[in-house]
Amino acid sequence: MKTILVVDDDDSIRALIGLVLTDPGYAVVGAASGNQAAVVYAQHEPDLVITDLIMPDGEGLELIKNLRSLYKQVKIIAMTGGGLGGKTNYLFMAQNLGADYTIEKPFSLEEFGSLVRLALEAGPAPPAMASALLT
């Protein structure tokens, strides 16, 4: 069974994503911040990390950078709904720091499920694939 760590400061988003991912049989663990995610990652060593980028206590960009330096094999999906810098800028920065895939909020559950399956089955995305997913 594949384990997925979902990192988002919004409890309702984390819970919804958890429900979507447990339905096809994934084990899901959650964290409300990048700082908490580092601890949860060390405890569970998930196959995939899905992280929001803008959080008040330990943001996703720093989490991606830290995970990529410590755990090169982990697959990472970065997601964001915007912020002052705009969605595309944050997703581009996430990609440059090591996110394998990116997705903009709001997204359809079908699109999200497809991206999760792709990340778990196909391995790291080439930069062109990650960029293509920004549109």
N, C-alpha and C positions, 0 to 999 in steps of 0.2 A: 504494500500500500504506500503510495506517495504521500509525503507530508508537505503541507504548504503553510508558510507563515504569512499572515495578513497583518499589515501595519497601517493603521489609520487612527487618527485622534477622534474621529466621529464614530461613536459606539454603534449607531444604527447602520452605517456603511459597513463597518467591520462585521456586524452580525449578518447583514444581508449577503455579503460576499461569502461568509462562512456557510450559510445555508445553501447557496448556489454550488459551492465546492464539495460539500458533504454528500449532496444528492448523487453525483457520479461515483462516490466512493473514496474521495480523498480524505485524509486526516488533516484537520485544520487547527492551527494554534494561532493565537492573536496577540498583538501588542498595541498599546495606545500611543507609543512614541518611538522614535529612533533609539533612544537610550534603553528603553525597556526591550526593544526588539533584539538588541545585541545580547542581552541576557537570555532571552527565550531562544534565540538561534543556538547559542552554546549548549543549551539544555536538550534541544530536540533535533538539531542538525537537519533542517528541512531540505527537501529537494528543490523547492522554489520559494522565493520571497516576493511578495507583492506589496509594494510600499507606496503610500501617498508621499508626495514630495514636500508639502507645506504643512508643518505641524509645529505647535508652540514649544514642545519639549523634545528636542533632538530631531531635527528635520531629516527628511528622506535622502536628500543629496549627500549629507554626511554619512548616513547609514550605508548607502550604496558604495561610497568611497571606502569605508572601513571594511565592509563585507568583502568587497573585491580584493582588497589587499590581504585579508586573512584567509579567505575561502575562495580560491580562484574558480572552483568547480560549480559554485552555487549559481543557479539561474535566477535572474531578477527581472521582474516587470515593474516599471515605474508608472504611476498614474497621478494625474493632477486635474483639478478643476480650474486652475488659473493662478491668481495672485497678482501682485503688482507688476511682475515681469511678463505676464502673459503665459498661456499654456505652452505654446511652442517653445519659448525660451527655456522654461523649466525642463521640458521633456528633452530638448537638445542637450542641456547641461547633464541631465541624468544619463543620457546615452554616452556622452563623452566621459563620464565617470565610471561607466561599466555596466549600465543597465542593458540587458539583452533585448528587451522589448519595451515599448512605451504605449500608453493608451490615455486618451483624454476622457475626463468625466464631463458630462454624463455619457455613459456608454450603454449599449444594449447588452442584455445578459447573454444573448447568443454570440455577439462579437467577443465578449469577455471570455466565455467558455471556450471558444475556438482558439483564442490567444493562449489561454492556459494549457490547452492540449498541445498546441504547437510548441510552447516553451518546454513542456515536459518530454515530448517525444522527439523533437528535432534538435535539441541542444541549443547552444548559443547562436544567436542570429548574426549573420554578417552585417556590417554597418549599413549597407544598402537596405536590408530588410527592416532594421530598426527605424531608419529614416522614413521608409515607405509607410510605416504604421503611424506616422505623425499626421498623415492626411486623412 
